[in-house]
Amino acid sequence: MPQTALNLIAVGIFLMTMTSLLGPIFNIPPVVPAGVTFGILGLATADTLSWNSRGVSLLLDLFASAQQRQRIINHEAGHFLTAYFLGIPIAGYTLTAWEAIRQGRLGLGGVNFDTQTLTAEPFDLEKMRLTLDRFCTVWMAGVAAEKITYGDAQGGAEDRQQLRQALTMAGLPEIGHAHKERWAQLQAANLLTRHQKTYEALVEAMEQRASVEECYRVIQQCCDSESEQLAANN
């Protein structure tokens, strides 16, 4: 069962516990906490089985604060910018659960990569290893972006899961997964720090829901400006 559904179940159990404890004080019948809990459990189960937890994602998104929404934008901008510089094509992005569901995806947001151009190339072991390194860096870029901006990271669980699944499929022993994760996060942090102004401009563009092409132009304009400034200083 997805983590969002498990979180909803945990909330239901917490409400049942609190209502049971406070029930005698406020004269709440015992059937009330039981009914609330069974209702939440039933909704979570039905949503997971019939709608692949999209309802839970929408519910969580509905109650997300402005700070949480901004974190998502900063997180996804980290993925976007790192993918751009590492040559991974971007097909699109979403920043809310509703946007993700309209595109047939789960979660509260995400950057979609166009991997067709990568898989169409002839198989080369060394090239595949470098491609995996690039994707690992991109997956950890959201966490790196949050830590640079806020000092900590609240998202990234799905990113870490993708990274570890890819490393497992590539045959890397599980004992090396944590090291690879730290390495990828450091690479992403270094890239984002070097292009801090470009990252900030991209965040502003994504806040306005700029298209992928418009985001590309923003990044290129910032890079051109950095190059001109560097040339002028020399």
C-alpha positions as CSV (number, residue, x, y, z in Angstrom):
1,M,0.0,0.0,0.0
2,P,1.4,3.5,-0.9
3,Q,2.8,5.7,1.9
4,T,0.1,8.2,1.5
5,A,-2.6,5.6,2.2
6,L,-0.6,4.4,5.2
7,N,-0.4,8.0,6.5
8,L,-4.2,8.3,6.2
9,I,-4.7,5.0,8.1
10,A,-2.3,6.3,10.9
11,V,-4.4,9.5,11.2
12,G,-7.5,7.4,11.5
13,I,-6.0,5.2,14.3
14,F,-4.8,8.4,16.1
15,L,-8.3,9.9,15.9
16,M,-9.8,6.7,17.3
17,T,-7.3,6.7,20.2
18,M,-7.9,10.3,21.1
19,T,-11.7,10.0,20.8
20,S,-11.7,6.9,23.0
21,L,-9.6,8.7,25.6
22,L,-11.7,11.9,25.5
23,G,-15.0,10.2,25.0
24,P,-16.0,9.7,28.6
25,I,-15.1,13.3,29.3
26,F,-17.3,14.7,26.5
27,N,-19.9,12.0,26.6
28,I,-19.0,10.7,23.1
29,P,-20.5,7.2,22.5
30,P,-18.0,4.4,21.8
31,V,-19.5,3.8,18.4
32,V,-18.3,7.2,17.2
33,P,-14.5,6.5,17.2
34,A,-15.0,3.0,15.8
35,G,-17.2,4.3,13.0
36,V,-14.6,7.1,12.1
37,T,-11.8,4.6,12.1
38,F,-13.6,2.0,9.9
39,G,-14.7,4.8,7.6
40,I,-11.2,6.1,7.1
41,L,-9.8,2.5,6.7
42,G,-12.5,1.7,4.2
43,L,-11.9,4.8,2.1
44,A,-8.1,4.3,2.1
45,T,-8.5,0.7,1.0
46,A,-11.1,1.4,-1.7
47,D,-9.0,4.3,-3.0
48,T,-5.8,2.1,-3.1
49,L,-7.6,-0.8,-4.9
50,S,-9.9,1.1,-7.3
51,W,-8.1,4.4,-7.9
52,N,-4.4,3.7,-7.2
53,S,-4.4,6.1,-4.2
54,R,-5.1,9.2,-6.4
55,G,-7.8,10.2,-4.0
56,V,-5.4,10.2,-1.0
57,S,-2.9,12.3,-3.0
58,L,-5.6,14.8,-3.8
59,L,-6.7,15.0,-0.2
60,L,-3.2,15.6,1.0
61,D,-2.7,18.2,-1.7
62,L,-5.9,20.0,-0.7
63,F,-4.6,20.6,2.8
64,A,-1.0,21.4,1.8
65,S,0.2,24.7,3.2
66,A,1.7,27.5,1.0
67,Q,5.1,26.6,2.5
68,Q,4.7,22.9,1.5
69,R,3.7,23.9,-2.0
70,Q,6.8,26.1,-2.3
71,R,9.0,23.3,-1.1
72,I,7.6,21.1,-3.9
73,I,8.5,23.8,-6.5
74,N,12.0,24.2,-5.1
75,H,12.4,20.4,-5.0
76,E,11.2,19.9,-8.6
77,A,13.3,22.8,-9.9
78,G,16.3,21.0,-8.5
79,H,15.4,17.9,-10.6
80,F,14.7,20.0,-13.7
81,L,17.9,22.1,-13.7
82,T,20.1,19.1,-12.9
83,A,18.5,17.0,-15.7
84,Y,19.0,19.9,-18.1
85,F,22.7,20.3,-17.4
86,L,23.3,16.5,-17.5
87,G,21.6,16.2,-20.9
88,I,18.5,14.2,-19.8
89,P,15.5,15.4,-21.9
90,I,12.5,16.6,-20.0
91,A,9.0,15.8,-21.3
92,G,7.0,17.8,-18.7
93,Y,6.5,18.5,-15.0
94,T,3.7,18.8,-12.4
95,L,3.6,20.6,-9.1
96,T,0.3,19.5,-7.5
97,A,-1.6,16.2,-7.1
98,W,-4.3,17.4,-9.5
99,E,-1.8,18.3,-12.2
100,A,-0.1,14.9,-11.8
101,I,-3.4,13.0,-12.0
102,R,-4.4,14.9,-15.1
103,Q,-1.2,13.5,-16.7
104,G,-1.9,10.0,-15.4
105,R,0.7,10.1,-12.6
106,L,0.7,9.7,-8.8
107,G,2.2,11.9,-6.2
108,L,2.1,15.6,-5.4
109,G,4.3,16.6,-8.3
110,G,7.3,15.5,-10.4
111,V,9.5,16.0,-13.5
112,N,8.9,13.6,-16.4
113,F,11.9,12.5,-18.4
114,D,11.9,11.6,-22.0
115,T,14.0,8.4,-22.0
116,Q,13.2,7.3,-25.5
117,T,16.2,9.1,-27.0
118,L,18.4,7.5,-24.4
119,T,17.2,3.9,-24.9
120,A,17.3,4.2,-28.7
121,E,21.1,4.5,-28.6
122,P,23.2,1.3,-29.2
123,F,23.9,-0.6,-26.1
124,D,27.3,0.3,-24.5
125,L,28.2,-0.8,-21.0
126,E,30.3,2.3,-20.2
127,K,27.7,4.6,-21.6
128,M,25.0,2.8,-19.5
129,R,27.1,3.3,-16.4
130,L,27.4,7.0,-17.1
131,T,23.7,7.3,-17.8
132,L,22.9,5.6,-14.5
133,D,25.2,8.1,-12.7
134,R,23.5,11.0,-14.3
135,F,20.0,9.7,-13.3
136,C,21.2,9.1,-9.7
137,T,22.4,12.7,-9.6
138,V,19.1,13.9,-11.0
139,W,17.0,11.8,-8.5
140,M,18.9,13.2,-5.6
141,A,18.8,16.8,-6.9
142,G,15.4,17.5,-5.3
143,V,16.8,16.6,-1.8
144,A,19.9,18.7,-2.5
145,A,17.8,21.7,-3.6
146,E,15.7,21.5,-0.5
147,K,18.7,21.4,1.8
148,I,20.4,24.3,0.0
149,T,17.2,26.4,0.2
150,Y,15.8,25.4,3.6
151,G,18.6,23.6,5.4
152,D,16.7,20.3,5.5
153,A,14.7,18.0,3.1
154,Q,11.1,16.8,3.7
155,G,10.7,15.1,0.3
156,G,12.7,12.6,-1.6
157,A,11.5,9.3,-0.4
158,E,10.2,8.3,-3.8
159,D,13.5,9.6,-5.4
160,R,15.6,7.4,-3.1
161,Q,13.4,4.4,-3.9
162,Q,13.9,4.9,-7.6
163,L,17.6,5.3,-7.1
164,R,17.9,2.1,-5.1
165,Q,15.7,0.1,-7.5
166,A,17.9,1.2,-10.4
167,L,21.1,0.3,-8.6
168,T,19.6,-3.1,-7.7
169,M,18.7,-3.7,-11.3
170,A,22.2,-2.7,-12.3
171,G,23.6,-5.3,-10.0
172,L,25.1,-3.0,-7.4
173,P,25.1,-4.7,-4.0
174,E,22.8,-3.1,-1.4
175,I,25.7,-2.3,0.8
176,G,26.8,0.3,-1.7
177,H,23.5,2.0,-2.2
178,A,23.9,4.5,0.7
179,H,27.3,5.6,-0.6
180,K,26.0,6.1,-4.1
181,E,23.1,8.1,-2.8
182,R,25.4,10.4,-0.9
183,W,27.7,10.7,-3.9
184,A,24.8,11.7,-6.2
185,Q,23.4,14.2,-3.7
186,L,26.8,15.8,-3.4
187,Q,27.1,16.0,-7.2
188,A,23.7,17.6,-7.5
189,A,24.4,20.1,-4.6
190,N,27.7,21.2,-6.3
191,L,25.9,21.7,-9.6
192,L,23.0,23.7,-8.1
193,T,25.4,25.8,-6.0
194,R,27.4,26.7,-9.1
195,H,24.2,27.8,-10.9
196,Q,22.4,29.4,-8.0
197,K,21.0,32.4,-9.9
198,T,19.9,30.1,-12.7
199,Y,18.1,27.9,-10.2
200,E,16.3,30.8,-8.6
201,A,15.2,32.1,-12.1
202,L,13.9,28.6,-12.9
203,V,12.0,28.4,-9.6
204,E,10.2,31.7,-10.5
205,A,9.4,30.3,-14.0
206,M,8.0,27.1,-12.6
207,E,5.9,29.1,-10.1
208,Q,4.2,30.6,-13.2
209,R,3.8,27.1,-14.7
210,A,6.0,28.0,-17.6
211,S,6.2,25.3,-20.3
212,V,9.3,23.1,-20.6
213,E,10.4,25.1,-23.6
214,E,10.0,28.4,-21.7
215,C,12.0,26.9,-18.8
216,Y,14.7,25.9,-21.2
217,R,14.9,29.5,-22.5
218,V,15.1,30.9,-19.0
219,I,18.0,28.5,-18.2
220,Q,19.8,29.3,-21.4
221,Q,19.4,33.1,-20.9
222,C,20.9,32.8,-17.4
223,C,23.8,30.7,-18.7
224,D,24.4,33.3,-21.5
225,S,24.4,36.1,-19.0
226,E,26.8,34.2,-16.7
227,S,29.2,33.6,-19.7
228,E,29.1,37.3,-20.7
229,Q,29.8,38.4,-17.2
230,L,32.6,35.9,-16.8
231,A,34.1,37.1,-20.1
232,A,33.8,40.8,-19.1
233,N,35.6,40.1,-15.8
234,N,38.5,38.4,-17.6
